[in-house]
Amino acid sequence: MRASLLRTARRALRRRRAGQASLECFDAGVLRRGRGGRRGRLPRLGGADPRTLVFAAVDLETTGLRPGVDRICEIGVVLFRADGTVLGEYATLVDPQRPMAATEIHGITADQVVGAPTFAQIAPALERLLAGTVVVAHNLTFEDAFLAAELRAAGLAVPRRPGLCTLVTARAQLDGPGFGLGALHRGLTTTSLTAAHTALGDSRATAELLTALLAQSPTPLRYRGPRPRTTPPGPALLTLSPCLPRSTPPQAAEPGDPADATPARYRWKDRELTPRWNRPPSAAERPHGAEPHRPAEPATGGLDSRHGG
């Protein structure tokens, strides 16, 4: 037992030193470019073709920044393929079982979650919905920390599933003025982020961002990481009705991200960087900018700026 614990601790230390993710719910994969071969030979394309995978873009709205103290109050999921084909969507408000907070950010009020399901009540459906997918988020460490805390609070096992972070990917592949979800989405898709601060709106934006990254890369991006061990959800589950969807979004765009703003210019790096998870975010790199209801990333590779900027 002691030897096993020591091996686990050593692996975690090696991950931290290498800038890799230390997550509870997810085994982090990465997107890397195919490596060029010698003259006259084709590039070496290690990893999996993203077109063979089903992705699940996940976004959470929360009552604050502290997993285990603050709670999830909305969940959005978009299942899609690498070419942008949307297979299904799911969104619901969630009873946080504590006083509502951060309403000025996400627009959710206490009366809106009256009658909403608790996380424990929707957890089985969420588990089935994510089965067989690679979970994607813009700051996967944020979703990881809150999902793990909610599962533990519900007395449920914390599963391990493949995960991918568009924030980490963008930092490794692009040069640009900022890596916020809104700025990246507008810069790569030339459209503004709509329904910002809603879980479904941000899930859709994350899915569109990943699709744009895959389509615009100068060299095909390959997924390197754990593959799903089960098959993706079937058609019946993809039409799963939301328990209590939000009726109206709080706003059309992020603060400081007006719809008529000139899209930021992004340039693909001549040579990609090794994806790193332990870079502390600036204030602008916290979700939707410097919001008070998102967690900051610990220096050891924790909450790596979910909607970075």
N, C-alpha and C positions, 0 to 999 in steps of 0.2 A: 504493500500500500504506500509506504513512504517513498519507495523508488518511483512509483507511478506519479505521485504528486511532484516529486522533484523533476521528472521528465516534463510534466505539464508546465511547471513554472519556467523551466529552461526554454521551452518552445515559445511561451508567452514573451519572455525577455527577448528572444531572437526576433520575434515579430515586431516588438516595439522599436528595437534598434534598427530594423530594416524599414520602418515607417509603414508597416502593414497594419491592417485593421485588427482590433481586438473586440469582437462582437459576441453577443450572447445568442441572438436568434438566427444570425446569418453567417454563412461561410462566404467571405467576400471573394468574388471574381473580379477580373479586370478586362478592359478592352485594350488590346495591343495591336500594333500594325504588323503585317507580315514582314519578316526580316528578309532583306535582299540577299540573294544568292550570289555565287561567283559569276563572272562574266559568261554569258551564254547559257546560264541556268535560270530556271524559274525561281522566284522568291520562295522562301520557306514559310509556309503558312501554318504555324502551330496553333493549337486550340481548335475551338468549334466555330463553324460558320454560324453567325447569329441568326441567319434565316431558318435554321433548324430548331430554333428555340421559341418558346412562348414567354413573354415578359409580363409582369404585373407591376404597373406603376402605382405606388402607394403613397398617400399623403395623410398626415394627421394634423388636426387642430387640437390644441391643448389649453388648459387653464393656466399654465405657467411653464417655467423652465426646469423644474426639479422632478425628474422621474421618481415615482414612488411617493411623492408628496402631491405634486400637481397631476392632473388626470387628463385622459383623452376625452374630448367632447365632440369630435367628428372624425369619421374615417371615409376616405375615398379610394377606390381601386379601379384601375383601367387595365384590362387584359388586352394585349396587342402583339402583333408580330413585327419583325424588324423592318418591314416595308411600310409600316404605319397602319396596317389593317387592324381596326378595333374589333375585338372579339366579344367584348362585353364590358359593362360598367356596373359599379356598385357604390352606393353612398348612403350613409346614415348618420344622423346625430346620435350621440351617446350620452347617457346620463352619467356625469362625472362623479356622482355621489359625494360631492363636496360643493361649497359655494362657487358659483360661476365667476370667472375672472378673465381678464384680457379681452373683454367684450369690445373695447375700442379698437382692437386689432382684427379679430376674426368675425366680429359682428354677431356672435351667438349670445343670446340673453338667457337668463334663468328660465323664463317661461317657455322658451322654445324647446327645452330638453325635458319638460314635464311629459311623462309618458314615453320617453325615449328608452330603448333597451339599455341595459348595462353592458359593459364590455364582456362580462362573463356570459351573458345571454347570446351575444353575437359571435363569440370566439369559435364555436364549432363550425359555423357557416364560413367564417373568415379562413379557418384552417383548410376547409375543403376548396375554397375559391383559390387559394394560393398554391395548392398542391400541384406539382408538375411544372411550376413556373420559376423563372429567375426574377426575384423581387427587385425592383428598381426604385430608387428615391434620390432626390437632390439633397444630399446629406443623409446617407443611409444610417449613420450612427445615431441620429436623432430618433428616427423611427425604431431602430433597434432598442435603444434604451427605454423608450416608453412602452413598446410592445412587451419587452421582457418584464418590466415592472408590473404591467397590467396582468400578464399571465400569472405571475407569482401571487399577486393580490387575489386572483380568482382561484388559487390553489391548483392551477393547471401546469402541466409540463411545458418547459420552454423548448420548442422544436428547433432544429437546425435546418436551414434551407439555403439554397444559393442566393446570393445578393449581389447587386451592382450599384455603384454610386455615380450619378452623372456629374456631380461636383468634382469628385476625384478624377474622373475621366477628362473633364474639360480642362482642369488645371494641367494635366499631363500632356494634353494634345494641342492646346491653343495658347496663343498670346492675345491678350486683349485688356481692356480697361477694367474689367470686373467680371465676377463669376456668379452673380446673382441669377436666380432662375428667370426673373423678368428680363434682365439685360441679355442673357444668353439666348432666351427664347426669341426675343425680338431681333437680335443680331443674326441668328442662324435661320429663322423662319420668315423674317421680315414682317411678322405680324405681332401685335401687342398681346400681352398676357391678359386674358379676360377672366372674370370671376376670381380674381386674386383673393387669397385668404379664405377660400372655400376648399375643402379637402378634394372635392371632385374636380374643381377648376384647376387646382395645382397638380393633381394627378394627370389630367389631360395634358397640361403644359410639359410635365416631365416626360410623358410618353412621346410627345412631339419633338422634344429636345433630343432624346435618344435616337429617334428616327432620323433627325437631321444630321446628327453626328455620324451615324452609320452611312448615310447617303453621301455626305460631303467629304469624307476623309480622302486624302490624296492616295492613300494605300488602303486596301480593305482592312477593316478592323476585325479582329478575331477575338472571340470570348475565351479567356483562359481562366479556368476555375472549376469548381464542382458543378456537375450537371444534375438536373432534377432526377430523383430516383423513381418518381411516379409519372403517370401520364397527366397531361393538362386536363382541366375541368371539361366536362362534356357540355353539349348545348343546353341541357336542362338547367345546369347550375349557372351557366352564363346569363341566363334570363332571370336570375334570382332577383326578386323585388327588394328594393331598399326598405329597411324597417321604418325609418322616419327621415326622409330626405329633407334637406333645407329648402324652404320655399323660395327665398330670394337671396341672391348674393349680396354681401355688404358693400361691394364696390366693383367697378369695372376694371381697374388697373391698380397696380401697386403704388403707394405714395412715392413721389419722386420719379415715377415711371410713366409719364403721360403718354396717351395713345399716339400723339403726333410727334413724339420725340424721335430724333434721328437715330436709327439703329446703330448700336456700337459696332465698330469694325473689329472683326476677329481674324487672326491669321493662323493657319496651321503651322506648328513648329516644324522646322526643317528636320529636327530629330526629336522624337517623343521623349518625354521624361518618364522615369520610373514612377508609377502611381504611388503617392504617399498619403497616408491617412492621419499623420500626427502633426500637421501644420496648424498652429492655432489660428483661428479666423480673426480678421479685423472686424470692427463694429459693422462695417458695411457688408461683410460676408456672412452675417447671421441671417437667418431666413427672412426674406422680404426686407432686407436692410437691418438696421439696428433695433430690432423688435425686442421688447421686454419678455415676450412669452416663449422664446426659443432658447434652448440651452447653448452655452458656449462650449467649445471643444477643450477638454483637458489636454495638457501638453503631451500626455502619453498616448494620444491617439483615440480620444473618446469622441465627443460630439463635434464632428468635423463640419461645422457650418452648413446646415441643411439647405438653405436656399441662398448659398453664398453670394457675395457681391463684389 
